[in-house]
Amino acid sequence: MFDILFRNICVVNPDTACPVQKDVFVGVKDGKIAYIDKLEPQEGSKRVINGANTALIPGLINTHTHAAMSILRGYADDHNLQDWLHNYVFPAEAKFDESCVYTGTQLAIAEMIRTGTVSITDMYMYIPAVAKAAYETGIYANITNAALVFDREGYRMEKDNSYIQMEILRRDWHNTDNGRIKLDSGIHAEYTSFERVWQDFAGYAKQYDLNMQLHLSETKFEHDSCVSKYGKTPARVLCDAGVFDTRTTAAHCVWLTDEDMDILREKGVTVAHNPVSNLKLASGVARVSDMLSRGVNVALGTDGVCSNNSHDMFEEMKLCALLQKGTTLDPKQVNACQALSLATVSGAYAQGREGSLGLIKVGYDASMAMIDLDVPQLTPVHNPLSTIVYSASGRDVCMTMVRGKVLYENGEFTTIDMEKIKSQLYGYVMPKVFGVTK
């Protein structure tokens, strides 16, 4: 017996052979997609959902975020990256504690579940609190506390807080719930550390078979400073240090050279493209079309909401496609199917979850988002795939499920208490960090 059967629903997949299947039945059993067909199954179901005027898409995968920065939404707008980071973000984050990070992560996950995201690649501090929030709310998470080290003389990996936090997460949370929660190793960026740090944390990833996370060539200043300092680009410097010898997600990559792209392709590095954040901080526009043509795996992320203001992956899909069309003057660049693929299939590969996430396919995890197409902003629907990528937003999601468990449906969360989150946010976090209440 199916746990849930979707009846006569439109399935939209990032599959160029058959991206749209209309009026099909989708059966969910034991957390997996167990049935997809136009014929109604003979097997019974505990719950039947009428799929008329709705669509199912694979759950979206946010491959670069700092979830707890939801606390800083709207706090530091209209600044360049260096000013934003050093004069606003770092001073505020210095006041964060574990409770702040837990609350901020819960708030971010609520927004992401509400807008169809089922899995995150998160880089932040107090990562046991991040893991706890992800575990309790039901999403998948790849988590790191990326090394940020300036003290060359005093640095010892075993005393570094990032390493200590990662060791706690590896001991207490790594591969929890059959791999739903995972530890990644990571460095913040080339410009916020040095070779010993890179080698140590890359070695840690190899020792425990972990993925790596980092920021790469986000701004022209960062990129050019590395070339002036080392005579090499950040991608080449980190590659030579062995950082890319394990599965790596490199965020931003706005200023990559052609040679850098070839390095990333050869090493299997995923670029986490963050178009909204990159534009808001005036970092530039990543050459995604060139990356794709060179065979680089490109996925999508929101970055933290202090440099984006939302976790809506639908915005990232649409803007990614439009930017590549506009900058290349070619409307065929990053079509709707490719954009959805970047937000699903490519993200699954980046996280090491290919074969279980990214497609609506028998045998895959039942981690999907249901879109209400019967709304003015999505009417009429000539092509469901185009409608979802170019017209829809996260507000059109009416259900999000992970492994067959409904986490959000029609305004209601099943694993999140929003009133409790807001009470903690305004009662503790805001006074502690900003000295103000609501």
C-alpha positions as CSV (number, residue, x, y, z in Angstrom):
1,M,0.0,0.0,0.0
2,F,1.2,3.5,-0.9
3,D,1.6,6.0,1.9
4,I,0.6,8.8,-0.6
5,L,-0.7,8.6,-4.1
6,F,-0.8,11.7,-6.3
7,R,-3.6,11.4,-8.8
8,N,-3.6,13.0,-12.3
9,I,-0.7,15.3,-11.5
10,C,1.8,17.0,-13.8
11,V,5.4,15.8,-13.2
12,V,8.1,18.3,-14.2
13,N,11.6,16.8,-14.3
14,P,15.0,18.3,-15.5
15,D,15.1,15.5,-18.1
16,T,15.5,16.7,-21.6
17,A,14.1,13.5,-23.1
18,C,10.8,13.9,-21.2
19,P,10.7,17.0,-19.0
20,V,6.9,17.1,-18.6
21,Q,4.5,14.2,-17.9
22,K,0.9,15.2,-17.6
23,D,-1.9,13.4,-15.8
24,V,0.2,10.7,-14.2
25,F,0.0,8.9,-10.9
26,V,2.9,9.1,-8.5
27,G,3.0,6.6,-5.6
28,V,5.1,7.2,-2.5
29,K,6.0,4.3,-0.2
30,D,8.5,4.0,2.7
31,G,10.0,7.3,1.8
32,K,10.7,6.4,-1.8
33,I,9.1,7.1,-5.1
34,A,7.5,3.7,-5.9
35,Y,5.3,4.3,-8.9
36,I,5.0,6.7,-11.9
37,D,2.6,5.9,-14.6
38,K,-0.4,7.2,-16.5
39,L,-2.4,4.1,-15.5
40,E,-3.9,4.1,-12.1
41,P,-2.2,1.5,-9.8
42,Q,-4.2,-1.4,-8.5
43,E,-2.5,-1.0,-5.1
44,G,-4.3,1.0,-2.5
45,S,-3.1,4.1,-0.7
46,K,-3.4,5.6,2.8
47,R,-3.9,9.0,1.3
48,V,-4.8,10.2,-2.2
49,I,-4.0,13.7,-3.3
50,N,-5.8,15.2,-6.3
51,G,-3.2,16.6,-8.6
52,A,-5.5,18.7,-10.8
53,N,-4.0,22.1,-11.6
54,T,-0.7,21.3,-9.8
55,A,2.8,20.1,-10.6
56,L,5.4,18.1,-8.9
57,I,9.0,19.0,-9.2
58,P,12.1,17.5,-7.5
59,G,12.9,19.2,-4.2
60,L,15.2,22.1,-4.8
61,I,18.8,21.9,-3.5
62,N,20.5,25.1,-2.2
63,T,24.2,24.4,-2.6
64,H,25.5,27.5,-0.8
65,T,24.0,29.2,2.2
66,H,24.8,30.5,5.6
67,A,21.4,29.7,7.0
68,A,21.7,31.4,10.5
69,M,22.3,34.7,8.8
70,S,18.5,34.9,8.4
71,I,18.9,36.9,11.7
72,L,20.7,39.6,9.6
73,R,18.1,39.9,6.8
74,G,18.0,43.5,5.7
75,Y,20.6,44.5,8.2
76,A,23.5,45.5,5.8
77,D,22.1,46.4,2.4
78,D,23.8,48.4,-0.4
79,H,27.5,47.8,0.5
80,N,30.3,46.2,-1.4
81,L,31.6,42.9,-0.1
82,Q,34.6,44.1,1.9
83,D,32.6,46.9,3.6
84,W,29.6,44.6,4.1
85,L,31.8,41.8,5.6
86,H,34.2,43.7,7.8
87,N,32.1,46.6,9.0
88,Y,28.7,45.0,9.4
89,V,28.6,41.2,9.3
90,F,31.7,40.2,11.3
91,P,30.9,42.6,14.2
92,A,27.3,41.4,14.4
93,E,28.3,37.7,14.1
94,A,30.8,38.2,17.0
95,K,27.8,38.5,19.3
96,F,26.2,35.3,18.1
97,D,26.1,32.3,20.4
98,E,24.8,28.7,19.8
99,S,21.2,29.7,20.6
100,C,21.3,32.5,18.0
101,V,22.6,30.1,15.4
102,Y,20.0,27.4,16.2
103,T,17.2,29.9,16.0
104,G,18.5,31.6,12.9
105,T,18.9,28.2,11.2
106,Q,15.4,27.1,12.1
107,L,14.0,30.4,10.7
108,A,16.0,29.9,7.4
109,I,14.9,26.3,7.1
110,A,11.2,27.3,7.6
111,E,11.6,29.7,4.7
112,M,13.3,27.1,2.5
113,I,10.8,24.4,3.2
114,R,8.0,26.8,2.5
115,T,9.6,27.6,-0.9
116,G,10.3,24.0,-2.1
117,T,13.9,23.5,-0.9
118,V,14.7,20.1,0.6
119,S,18.5,20.1,1.0
120,I,21.1,22.7,1.9
121,T,24.9,23.0,1.8
122,D,25.6,25.2,4.8
123,M,28.7,27.0,5.9
124,Y,28.7,28.6,9.3
125,M,29.7,28.5,13.0
126,Y,28.3,26.6,16.0
127,I,27.6,23.8,13.5
128,P,26.2,21.3,16.1
129,A,23.3,23.8,16.4
130,V,22.9,23.8,12.6
131,A,22.8,20.1,12.5
132,K,20.3,19.9,15.4
133,A,18.0,22.4,13.5
134,A,18.3,20.5,10.2
135,Y,17.7,17.2,11.9
136,E,14.6,18.4,13.8
137,T,13.0,20.1,10.8
138,G,13.5,17.2,8.5
139,I,15.7,18.5,5.6
140,Y,19.0,17.2,4.3
141,A,22.1,19.2,5.1
142,N,25.8,19.1,4.3
143,I,27.4,21.3,7.0
144,T,30.8,22.8,7.6
145,N,32.4,25.3,9.8
146,A,34.9,26.5,7.2
147,A,38.4,27.4,8.5
148,L,39.2,31.1,8.6
149,V,42.7,31.7,9.9
150,F,45.0,34.7,9.8
151,D,47.5,33.9,12.5
152,R,50.3,32.0,10.7
153,E,52.6,31.6,13.7
154,G,49.9,30.6,16.2
155,Y,47.9,28.3,14.0
156,R,47.6,24.6,15.0
157,M,44.9,22.6,13.4
158,E,44.0,20.7,16.6
159,K,43.4,24.0,18.4
160,D,41.5,25.7,15.6
161,N,37.8,26.3,16.5
162,S,36.6,25.2,13.0
163,Y,38.4,21.9,13.4
164,I,37.0,21.4,16.9
165,Q,33.5,22.1,15.8
166,M,33.8,19.7,12.8
167,E,35.1,17.0,15.1
168,I,32.1,17.4,17.4
169,L,29.8,17.2,14.4
170,R,31.6,14.2,13.0
171,R,31.3,12.4,16.3
172,D,27.7,13.3,17.1
173,W,25.9,14.0,13.8
174,H,27.7,12.8,10.7
175,N,25.5,10.4,8.6
176,T,22.7,10.7,11.1
177,D,19.3,9.4,9.8
178,N,20.9,7.3,7.0
179,G,23.0,10.2,5.7
180,R,20.4,13.0,5.9
181,I,22.9,15.1,8.0
182,K,26.5,15.1,6.7
183,L,29.7,16.9,7.8
184,D,31.8,18.6,5.1
185,S,35.3,19.9,5.6
186,G,36.0,23.4,4.4
187,I,38.0,26.6,4.2
188,H,36.4,29.9,4.0
189,A,38.5,31.1,1.1
190,E,42.0,31.5,-0.3
191,Y,42.3,35.1,1.0
192,T,41.2,34.2,4.6
193,S,43.8,31.4,5.2
194,F,47.0,30.0,3.9
195,E,48.6,26.9,2.5
196,R,49.0,24.9,5.8
197,V,45.3,25.5,6.6
198,W,44.3,24.4,3.1
199,Q,46.4,21.2,3.3
200,D,45.2,20.4,6.8
201,F,41.5,20.7,6.0
202,A,41.8,19.0,2.6
203,G,43.7,16.1,4.4
204,Y,40.9,16.0,7.0
205,A,38.4,15.6,4.1
206,K,40.4,12.8,2.6
207,Q,40.9,11.0,5.9
208,Y,37.2,10.8,6.6
209,D,35.8,10.8,3.0
210,L,34.2,14.2,3.4
211,N,33.2,16.8,0.8
212,M,34.9,20.2,0.8
213,Q,33.2,23.7,0.8
214,L,34.8,27.0,0.0
215,H,34.4,30.5,-1.5
216,L,36.3,31.0,-4.8
217,S,37.0,34.1,-6.9
218,E,33.9,35.9,-5.6
219,T,35.2,39.4,-6.4
220,K,37.7,40.9,-8.8
221,F,39.7,42.3,-5.9
222,E,40.0,38.9,-4.2
223,H,41.0,37.2,-7.5
224,D,43.5,39.8,-8.6
225,S,45.0,40.0,-5.1
226,C,45.7,36.3,-5.2
227,V,47.4,36.6,-8.6
228,S,49.6,39.5,-7.3
229,K,50.5,37.5,-4.1
230,Y,51.1,34.0,-5.6
231,G,51.4,34.6,-9.3
232,K,48.5,32.2,-9.7
233,T,44.7,32.4,-9.6
234,P,42.9,31.2,-6.5
235,A,41.7,28.1,-8.4
236,R,45.2,27.2,-9.3
237,V,46.7,27.9,-5.9
238,L,44.1,25.7,-4.1
239,C,44.3,23.0,-6.7
240,D,48.1,22.8,-6.3
241,A,47.5,22.5,-2.5
242,G,45.3,19.5,-3.0
243,V,42.1,21.1,-1.9
244,F,40.2,19.8,-5.0
245,D,41.3,16.2,-4.5
246,T,38.0,15.4,-2.8
247,R,34.5,16.3,-4.0
248,T,34.3,20.1,-3.7
249,T,31.7,22.8,-3.9
250,A,33.2,26.2,-4.7
251,A,30.8,29.1,-4.2
252,H,30.5,32.1,-6.5
253,C,33.4,31.7,-9.0
254,V,32.5,35.0,-10.6
255,W,36.0,35.8,-11.9
256,L,37.2,32.5,-13.1
257,T,39.6,32.4,-16.1
258,D,39.2,29.8,-18.9
259,E,42.1,27.8,-17.4
260,D,40.3,27.9,-14.0
261,M,37.2,26.4,-15.5
262,D,39.3,23.6,-17.0
263,I,40.8,22.9,-13.6
264,L,37.4,22.7,-12.0
265,R,36.1,20.4,-14.7
266,E,39.2,18.1,-14.5
267,K,38.9,17.9,-10.7
268,G,35.1,17.4,-10.6
269,V,34.5,20.6,-8.6
270,T,31.0,22.0,-8.5
271,V,30.4,25.7,-8.9
272,A,27.7,27.0,-6.6
273,H,26.3,29.9,-8.6
274,N,24.6,32.6,-6.5
275,P,23.3,35.2,-9.0
276,V,21.1,37.2,-6.6
277,S,23.9,37.7,-4.0
278,N,26.5,38.4,-6.6
279,L,24.4,41.2,-8.1
280,K,23.4,42.6,-4.8
281,L,27.0,42.9,-3.6
282,A,28.1,44.1,-7.1
283,S,30.6,41.2,-7.3
284,G,29.7,40.6,-11.0
285,V,28.1,38.0,-13.2
286,A,29.6,34.5,-13.3
287,R,30.2,33.1,-16.8
288,V,27.9,30.1,-16.3
289,S,27.3,29.4,-20.0
290,D,31.1,29.1,-20.5
291,M,31.4,26.9,-17.5
292,L,28.6,24.6,-18.8
293,S,30.1,24.5,-22.3
294,R,33.4,23.4,-20.7
295,G,31.8,20.6,-18.8
296,V,31.8,22.2,-15.3
297,N,29.1,21.0,-12.9
298,V,27.2,24.2,-12.0
299,A,24.6,24.2,-9.2
300,L,22.6,27.0,-7.5
301,G,22.6,28.6,-4.1
302,T,21.2,31.7,-2.4
303,D,24.1,32.6,-0.2
304,G,23.0,34.0,3.2
305,V,20.0,36.3,3.3
306,C,22.1,39.2,4.5
307,S,23.5,39.3,0.9
308,N,20.3,38.2,-0.8
309,N,17.3,38.8,1.5
310,S,15.6,35.6,0.6
311,H,16.2,31.8,0.3
312,D,13.8,31.5,-2.7
313,M,15.6,29.1,-5.1
314,F,13.0,30.0,-7.8
315,E,14.6,33.5,-8.0
316,E,18.0,31.9,-8.5
317,M,16.8,29.7,-11.3
318,K,15.1,32.5,-13.2
319,L,17.9,35.1,-12.7
320,C,20.6,32.5,-13.6
321,A,18.9,31.9,-17.0
322,L,18.2,35.6,-17.7
323,L,21.7,36.7,-16.9
324,Q,23.3,34.2,-19.2
325,K,20.9,35.1,-22.0
326,G,21.5,38.8,-21.5
327,T,25.3,38.7,-21.1
328,T,25.8,36.4,-24.1
329,L,23.0,38.0,-26.3
330,D,21.8,34.5,-26.9
331,P,18.3,33.6,-25.8
332,K,19.0,29.9,-26.0
333,Q,21.6,30.0,-23.2
334,V,20.5,28.2,-20.0
335,N,17.0,27.2,-21.1
336,A,14.3,26.4,-18.6
337,C,15.2,22.7,-18.4
338,Q,18.9,23.5,-17.7
339,A,17.9,26.0,-15.0
340,L,15.8,23.4,-13.2
341,S,18.6,20.9,-13.6
342,L,21.1,23.3,-11.9
343,A,18.7,23.6,-9.0
344,T,18.2,19.8,-8.6
345,V,20.4,17.3,-10.4
346,S,23.6,19.3,-10.2
347,G,23.0,20.1,-6.6
348,A,22.5,16.4,-5.8
349,Y,25.9,15.6,-7.4
350,A,27.6,18.5,-5.4
351,Q,26.3,17.1,-2.1
352,G,27.1,13.4,-3.0
353,R,23.4,12.6,-3.1
354,E,23.1,11.7,-6.8
355,G,20.9,8.6,-7.2
356,S,18.6,9.7,-4.4
357,L,17.8,13.4,-5.0
358,G,17.3,15.6,-8.0
359,L,14.8,13.7,-10.0
360,I,11.2,12.3,-9.7
361,K,12.1,8.8,-10.5
362,V,11.2,5.4,-9.2
363,G,13.7,4.4,-6.5
364,Y,14.7,7.9,-5.6
365,D,13.8,9.5,-2.3
366,A,10.3,11.0,-2.3
367,S,11.7,14.5,-1.8
368,M,9.5,16.8,-3.9
369,A,7.7,20.1,-4.0
370,M,4.1,20.6,-5.3
371,I,3.3,23.8,-7.1
372,D,-0.2,25.3,-7.3
373,L,-0.7,26.2,-10.9
374,D,-4.2,27.5,-10.4
375,V,-3.3,31.0,-9.4
376,P,-3.5,34.3,-11.5
377,Q,0.3,34.7,-11.8
378,L,0.7,31.3,-13.4
379,T,-2.3,31.4,-15.7
380,P,-2.5,30.2,-18.4
381,V,0.0,27.3,-18.5
382,H,1.3,26.8,-22.0
383,N,4.4,24.9,-20.9
384,P,4.6,23.7,-17.3
385,L,8.4,23.7,-17.3
386,S,8.6,27.3,-18.5
387,T,5.9,28.4,-16.2
388,I,7.8,27.0,-13.2
389,V,11.2,28.4,-14.1
390,Y,10.1,31.8,-15.5
391,S,6.8,32.6,-13.7
392,A,6.6,30.8,-10.4
393,S,8.1,31.8,-7.1
394,G,8.5,30.0,-3.9
395,R,5.2,31.4,-2.7
396,D,3.5,29.1,-5.2
397,V,4.7,26.0,-3.4
398,C,1.8,24.3,-1.7
399,M,3.6,21.2,-0.4
400,T,7.1,20.1,0.4
401,M,8.0,16.6,1.4
402,V,11.3,14.9,2.3
403,R,11.6,11.1,2.1
404,G,7.8,10.9,1.9
405,K,7.2,13.0,5.0
406,V,5.2,16.1,4.4
407,L,7.1,19.0,6.0
408,Y,4.9,21.8,4.7
409,E,1.4,21.9,3.2
410,N,-0.9,24.8,2.5
411,G,0.4,27.2,5.1
412,E,1.1,24.7,7.8
413,F,4.4,23.3,9.0
414,T,4.6,19.8,10.5
415,T,8.0,19.9,12.1
416,I,8.4,23.7,12.8
417,D,6.8,25.9,15.4
418,M,7.0,29.4,13.9
419,E,5.6,31.1,17.0
420,K,8.3,29.5,19.1
421,I,11.0,30.6,16.7
422,K,9.7,34.2,16.6
423,S,9.4,34.2,20.4
424,Q,13.1,33.2,20.7
425,L,14.1,35.6,17.9
426,Y,12.5,38.7,19.4
427,G,12.9,37.7,23.1
428,Y,16.6,36.7,23.0
429,V,18.4,36.9,19.7
430,M,17.5,40.5,18.7
431,P,18.3,42.0,22.1
432,K,21.6,40.1,22.3
433,V,22.9,40.9,18.9
434,F,21.3,44.3,18.2
435,G,20.1,45.6,21.6
436,V,16.6,45.9,20.3
437,T,13.3,44.0,20.5
438,K,10.5,43.9,18.0
